[in-house]
Amino acid sequence: MHIDFISDGSHDTPLIRLFSDQKSEIELLHSNLLKLAFNEINEETISTLPISKSKIKLTFKAEKLESGIIVSKDKKEISVELSNQTWLQACEKLKPFLLQQTGFAWLYESKSNCLLFTTDGYW
């Protein structure tokens, strides 16, 4: 799974883009989102999973109070801090890709940053 931070070049930016068309990678991502949603884990560094192809440190956290997406000044570390309910919503948006749907889905959107999943890198 490729992980990118795209800071400009589109009206949708800045955004974190996760992309893969590999079912096993999508399943592992979905599984970790579910664990966050149901308090099985409080934090997962997605960029250290065996599916990651990234130079960015991307960490997902389950928090009671959402902070959203926090990007370091050098843009090499990103923390996505969302509530359990928001992680569950992201899981639901990822479900069609488990059935090999192609395309994209906004897993999380805010005014300052967004989290995008896409099967081909485009949206």
C-alpha positions, 0 to 999 in steps of 0.5 A: 500500500502506498502512502503519500501526503499531497500538499497541493495541486488539487482543490482537494488538497492537502490530503493523505492518500492511501492506495492499493488494489491488493485485496490482502493489503486492503483487508489488513488496513480494514482490520486495523481500522476495526480494531481502532473503532472497537478499542482493541488497540489505541494506536497503529503505525500504518507505515510500519505494517508489512503492506506499507511502501512509504517514507512517511510515518503514518499513525492512526489513533483512537481518541475520545476527542478528535484532533483530526489530522496532524502533520509535522512541519517536515511532512514526514510524520502524520498522526490521524487522531479520530474517535471510535465512531469516526474510525467505524465510519471509515471502515464502512467506507472501505468495505466495498473495496474488500469486494474488489470495487475500484475507485476511491473513497474519502475515509475522513474529511475536514477543512484542513486535511483529508484521508483518501483511499484509492485503488489506482492512486486517482480520485 
